[in-house]
């Protein structure tokens, strides 16, 4: 406390908001957890205004919702005097000032507005081309979007590097880049963060992610897991040792997964007689839909699920953040490839299964 005061930093926060059109009721402060939003405080709204007070030494993104009005107000909370003004029907445009971390985040938001505007424009143009059956135009628009997205990612990485001492940096890595980074790339970025944010929640989450990626890197033994199969019997990955195993993370509700299934069926028909085993791990929430998809797509291999959606234990163990996601193991249970699809899958299987 003495150090904070000596450096001129407050050791408490006061967040005051005035939102035009906000109905009287309760404002609910929430934080994001691995299982969803968690309410951590509430306060009363009177005449369009509300105030939260407390202590928050570690800057963190919060989400404020309202009992009598729609919309969510997002901002970085930290020990500071924070002022919010805006309108209930345009909370994204609200003015948020006072917190140094939010000031950095405001710069990020301002810098990406052109990209968001262009993305919205291209999305509409793509929809129009699709409605008109113009596939050539669709490809042109998609190429424009990919180029714009690449440029945006480059700018984002520069922004993160320039603000490596702010909690905004690890927050943005986790929110916007995490799916694109290998374990080595992630470690490299983590190493650039300033010592003052070493214990920040977002840095800790990135380190957890890095550890998971290291554990399931190519060349590592595949972590074991056990789930129930389609008839309720437990099946362990380790019981399949001695064969080539393709772990396929998928779900009945996943369009790209279902589109890939014919390729999986063909690969299974060709390589199962030579020793390939496929273990489908479903991220479904409903057992009936899971079983129906297996039947409809002729997926005649092993299947397991805990029917917990994205909370599927093996999916977390393997760091799965998008599906379809596949992991190929050799007979010794070592990971030898990841995310193989279509012809790439067949080519790899032909290479390793003689």
Buried (B, 14 or more C-beta within 10 A) or exposed (E): EEEEEEEEEEEEBBBBBBBEEBEBBEBBBBBBEEEEBEEBBBBEBEEBBBBBEEEBEBBBBBBBBBEEBEBEBEBBBBBBEBBBBBBBEEBEEBEBEBBBBBBBBBBBEEBBEEBEEBBEEBEEBBEEBEEEEBEEBBEBBEEBBEEBBEEBBEBBBEBBEEBBBBBBBBBBBBEBBBEEBEBEEBBEBBEEBBEEBEEBBBBEBBBEBBEBBBBBBEEEEBBEBBBBBBEEEEBEBEEBBEBBBBBBBBBBBBEEBBEBBEBBBEBBEBBBEEEBBBBBBBBBBEEEBBBEBBEEBEBEBBBBBBBBBBEBEBBBBBBBEEBBBBBBBBBEBEBBBBEBBEEEBBEBBEEBBE
